[in-house]
Amino acid sequence: MGALAGLVAAWQSGEAPVFDQIDSIVKTLSAITGLPEKHEVPYALISKRNLRHFLTKRIKKTLRPEEIHADELALKMFGLVPQEFDLRKSTVDLLTEQAAAFYDYDKKKLFLLEGSSLEAETTTLAHELAHALADQHFDLGKFMQDAPSNDDENLAHTAVVEGQASWLMLAYDLKQAGQPLAPTKDMLQSVGESSESSMADYPVLKNSALYIQESLLFPYTQGILFFDAVYKRMGKAAFTSVFKDAPTDSAEIIHPERYFTHLKAAKPALPDLELKEKITELTEGSVGEFDHEMILRQYVGQKEAEALGPHLRGGHFKISEAGKKHTPLLEYVSEWDSEEHAKRFFSDYQKVLVGKWKHCDVLASRNRVFAGDGDTGYFVVRMFASKVVSIEGLSDRDDWQRLEEPSERASGAVHCCVEFHP
């Protein structure tokens, strides 16, 4: 799937008739974007077997085992994937299944999967060569690495890369047909529709959790709409702007007007915990509109997700391990554009907790407090003003009592406490 997380790459010498079209395609893309080709794009064929072998090696090289563990644990703690989910294996399986052609940012080389149909190759080449041309000007490898893999910004950057290339693929076909460059609304929507309809052709993707499916499709389906909006406003300058002044969160992709007005997501502070047990931080990052919509879609419903998601101002999470048993601990805060919407999410998140665990014993349920005992340990969810704070995985009930009353200190840290009366 193109540039997904910068992991897709491979090498093997070979020739194919479709490679003869590379020079002419790049020249056409250069004319559309105004970005000159700095050098020819190297290319080669690769077998699916060699692709899988290389992907496995690439993940081992670029991601430490503890990073894979932390990212996988975060997905599980939020209830976005089942407990048996294997992030490393799933990544390799998904990328290998959908392989057709890839541009490798590290090798600066285009790879075409052996056995691909000529029609598919021709269409895919324009997309992948759009990556190659952009890479010559904006260093896409660095562009992707600048955003942490567990962060909403990473999704936004991926949407820039894939959305621009998808738009250029359509524009290339239009130019070849002698038609105006700007894709029609129906053409843009067809990218999303074809992605959804082709799900049946990819059993690994089809059988994946909702979050995995949508996080792979989002950069294409929403990315192309985002880039089209920027192009209509800026013209050729859009091809530079989206990389030089890149969006930093998924909300800017979903709502391009936020990109134009430079409306950045809020960064609410996490609770200031003082637990008896030693805490080892594993990972932290932002929780954006896309993430919240997926959580709500999975446990509350799509209608509520689409209605409430746009009202998010920002979210932040941290995953740690506590004590000798390395018990996973989730600290999470979301900030909304009004107290009304925070209250609505506070109510929805109670459904999320009940839905994602096999057992959820509620010990306190009041106007702004929801707490009890779940699969991962004791939990506390507290709403105050426009924020909702959740701490999940506490091993000692006494820890609840030591959390301070909600307040905003000069540092911006959020504190919350609750007394339990089962």
Buried (B, 14 or more C-beta within 10 A) or exposed (E): BBBBBBBBBBBBEEEBEBBEBBEEBBEBBBEBBEBEBEEEBBBBBBBBEBBBBBBBEBBEEBBEEEBBBBBBBBBBBBBBBEEEBEBBEBBBBBBBBBBBBBBBBEEBBBBBBBEBEEEBBBBBBBBBBBBBBBBBBBBBBEBBBEBBBBBBBBBBBBBBBBBBBBBBBBBBBBBEEEEEBBBEEEBBBBBBEEBEEEBEEBEBBEEBBEBBBBBBBBBBBBBBBBBBBBBEBBEEEBBBBBBEEBBBBBBBBBBBEBBEEEEBBBEBBBBBBEBEBEBEEBBBBBBBBBBBBBBBBBBBEEEBBEBBBBBBBBBBBBBBBBBEEEBBBBBBBBBBEEBEBBBBBBEBBBBBBBEBBEEBEBBBEEEBBBBBBBBBBBBBBBBBEBBBBBBBBBBBEEBBEEBBEBEEEEEEEBBBBBEBEE
